Amino acid sequence: MAEKKLHPSVEKFKLFVKEHPELVKDVRSGKHTWQELYEDWYLLGEEDTRWNSEQENEKQEDTNDDKKMDFMATLLGSLKKMDANQMQVYVQNISQALAAIQGVIGNFQGGGTDGKSSGTSNNPPPNPFGFRKD
């Protein structure tokens, strides 16, 4: 059997792919097809910034992962330094502030019965759940 010779440009592309192994990963992961990469390589050439930018993107992803890990380490370190009793006081203060805000909003909406002296204040508020017995 005679061995089939490839076109010279295809052979050059194969050499180019050997120099850029990240292209193989891209094809296997489904980001690109060999046809797309070959056409881009043929039209743009080997010196195009696209081929370098993919390597730089991988480096940037690695640095982003490092930054995330640094942030997590800082967060965990600060959690270890926190005083549980002090946090409990902060939570109670926030809870009281929210209750006060809810009371003020309720007064503006007419739902608050604290300051009203109308005759309907003796009636209980309607049941929010309208369940009826059959």
RONU-358354 format. One record per residue (C-alpha): residue number from 1; residue in three letters; x, y, z. Coordinates in steps of 0.5 Angstrom, whole numbers. Last residue first. Layout:
NUM ALA X Y Z
...
***
This chain:
134 ASP -131 45 109
133 LYS -127 49 114
132 ARG -124 55 111
131 PHE -117 57 111
130 GLY -115 64 109
129 PHE -108 65 112
128 PRO -107 72 113
127 ASN -112 72 119
126 PRO -115 79 119
125 PRO -113 83 124
124 PRO -116 83 131
123 ASN -122 88 132
122 ASN -120 92 138
121 SER -117 97 134
120 THR -123 98 130
119 GLY -125 104 134
118 SER -120 108 133
117 SER -114 110 138
116 LYS -108 109 133
115 GLY -101 110 136
114 ASP -99 102 138
113 THR -104 100 132
112 GLY -99 99 127
111 GLY -101 97 120
110 GLY -103 104 117
109 GLN -97 104 112
108 PHE -93 109 116
107 ASN -94 106 122
106 GLY -92 99 120
105 ILE -86 102 116
104 VAL -84 105 123
103 GLY -85 99 127
102 GLN -81 95 121
101 ILE -75 100 122
100 ALA -75 99 130
99 ALA -75 91 129
98 LEU -69 92 124
97 ALA -65 96 129
96 GLN -67 91 135
95 SER -64 85 130
94 ILE -58 89 128
93 ASN -56 90 136
92 GLN -57 83 137
91 VAL -53 81 132
90 TYR -47 86 134
89 VAL -48 83 141
88 GLN -47 76 139
87 MET -41 78 135
86 GLN -38 80 141
85 ASN -40 74 144
84 ALA -37 70 139
83 ASP -30 74 139
82 MET -27 74 132
81 LYS -20 72 130
80 LYS -22 65 127
79 LEU -26 69 122
78 SER -21 73 120
77 GLY -16 68 119
76 LEU -22 64 115
75 LEU -23 71 111
74 THR -16 72 109
73 ALA -15 65 107
72 MET -21 65 103
71 PHE -18 71 100
70 ASP -11 68 98
69 MET -15 62 95
68 LYS -19 67 91
67 LYS -12 71 89
66 ASP -9 64 87
65 ASP -15 62 83
64 ASN -14 69 79
63 THR -7 68 78
62 ASP -8 61 75
61 GLU -14 64 70
60 GLN -9 69 68
59 LYS -4 64 66
58 GLU -9 60 62
57 ASN -11 67 59
56 GLU -4 68 57
55 GLN -3 62 54
54 GLU -9 63 50
53 SER -7 70 48
52 ASN 0 67 45
51 TRP -4 64 40
50 ARG -9 69 39
49 THR -3 74 38
48 ASP -2 72 31
47 GLU 5 70 29
46 GLU 3 63 27
45 GLY -1 66 21
44 LEU -8 69 21
43 LEU -11 66 15
42 TYR -8 59 15
41 TRP -8 59 23
40 ASP -15 61 23
39 GLU -17 56 18
38 TYR -13 50 22
37 LEU -16 52 29
36 GLU -23 52 26
35 GLN -22 45 22
34 TRP -19 42 28
33 THR -25 44 32
32 HIS -26 49 38
31 LYS -28 50 45
30 GLY -30 42 45
29 SER -26 40 51
28 ARG -22 36 47
27 VAL -21 41 42
26 ASP -18 46 47
25 LYS -14 41 50
24 VAL -11 40 43
23 LEU -10 47 42
22 GLU -6 48 49
21 PRO -1 43 46
20 HIS 2 49 42
19 GLU 9 47 39
18 LYS 6 40 37
17 VAL 0 44 34
16 PHE 5 48 30
15 LEU 8 42 27
14 LYS 1 39 25
13 PHE 0 46 22
12 LYS 6 45 18
11 GLU 4 38 16
10 VAL -3 41 14
9 SER 1 46 10
8 PRO 5 41 6
7 HIS -1 37 4
6 LEU -1 30 7
5 LYS 2 24 3
4 LYS -2 18 3
3 GLU 3 12 4
2 ALA 2 7 -2
1 MET 0 0 0
***
